[in-house]
Amino acid sequence: MKLAFILDPLAKLKITKDSSLAIMRAAARRGHHLFVAEQGGLGLRSGETFLDAAPFSFREGSPWFELGEPSEQPLTAWDVVLMRKDPPFDTEYIYSTYLLELAQNQGARVLNHPRAIRDWNEKLSVARFPHFAPPFLVTRHIAAIRQFLRDEGDIVVKPLDGMGGSSVFRLHREDHNIGVILETITHDERRTVMAQRYLPEIAAGDKRILVINGEPVPYALARIPKAGETRGNLAAGGKGIAQPLSKRDREIAVEVGKTLKQEGLFLVGLDVIGDHLTEINVTSPTCMVEIAAQTDCKPADLFVDALENL
């Protein structure tokens, strides 16, 4: 197959940790032809979507990759186009989903489905499965968040467009900084945020469960917060420990996975703390490398298996 990957700049990717590169290595081992492009390579001319992409191959030494001559081709020239650009999910990201959706309407196969990426906000999407989610509130009004805090006693607040644990705050009823934190995170009530009940099970890890074409990977990566932290995100210093899915993990992943597959969300990362679903990551889920390093499970190979069977 000819596979096009839309990525962040190659020089910024961490070769030993990046899940996109793990997928690309697995595909290359099977003889698939790889091409890479950045978000700016997407375009539309006279009604036809195109992508300016370069042939890609891995090599030993530095640099660790080799690129051929880039060329502009319609997106239908590839068997699959994989959107793996990291957030922030900003206006440019939305424009990219519009172009990718047009390409899909013209016959291209794009993963994840561009409309689903746009529609499934990674924080708000848990509202589709309220029976799995902890108590939560979505609002921009500080008074409402204060009432939620009074009701729950211990909460976290986070922006709807954050990633990697950025701007996530934990608040107690007796916290002396409640006012300034809520003013800051809501931009003085100009930005909508999510508040969730704090889950003490975070001490045992914020579990990342990968779901590939509706099927859960049998191991999760429990991201354990470092001392003095409430965030388990690896980007925030958390330590990743691979572990088999619990019965509850599997229950969540199987039920949610059915809906994800119907929506065209081929690769998704579910975040589960204790028995609760807290986020649904649809842009560029990670943790494949860490799971593969600690278990006999190879998520990147499972991904390519599923891709070949589409």
PyMOL commands that set and color helices and strands:
alter all, ss='L'
color gray80, all
select helices_A, chain A and resi 10-12+19-29+39-41+75-77+91-105+114-119+124-128+142-152+178-185+200-204+234-236+247-263+288-294+299-308
alter helices_A, ss='H'
color red, helices_A
select strands_A, chain A and resi 2-7+33-38+42-45+48-58+65-67+71-74+80-83+110-111+136-139+154-159+169-172+193-197+206-212+215-216+219-224+239-244+267-273+276-281
alter strands_A, ss='S'
color yellow, strands_A
deselect
rebuild
show_as cartoon
